[in-house]
Amino acid sequence: MRGTTGEHTNAVAWPLPFWSTLKGLLGKVCIHRRLRALRIEETLPLGEKRFLALVRWNDETLLVGVTPQNITLLQPDTLNRAYRSVREQEPAA
């Protein structure tokens, strides 16, 4: 298809009611992000393929040791108490 000046155009003239309908439909679209219960807060490498990870599960923080062969939960009760006391001492932003 050639325009008035002779160049090729691929433009399609859409009628105005189409755009207003499309705008109305897109205005009603709502995207909800799924909340995740499991998050890795921080990791600390300990060498080749080994690390410690602070894992947040709902309202608990767990210290996990990870190697290629094993995943170990390390002192969950002590860590949760320490985490809560640090959070209580932080000044409100």
Secondary structure, 3 states (H helix, E strand, C coil): CECCCCCECCCCCCCHHHHHHHHHHHHCCCCCCCCCCEEEEEEEEEECCEEEEEEEECCEEEEEEECCCCEEEECHHHHHHHHHHHHHHCCCC
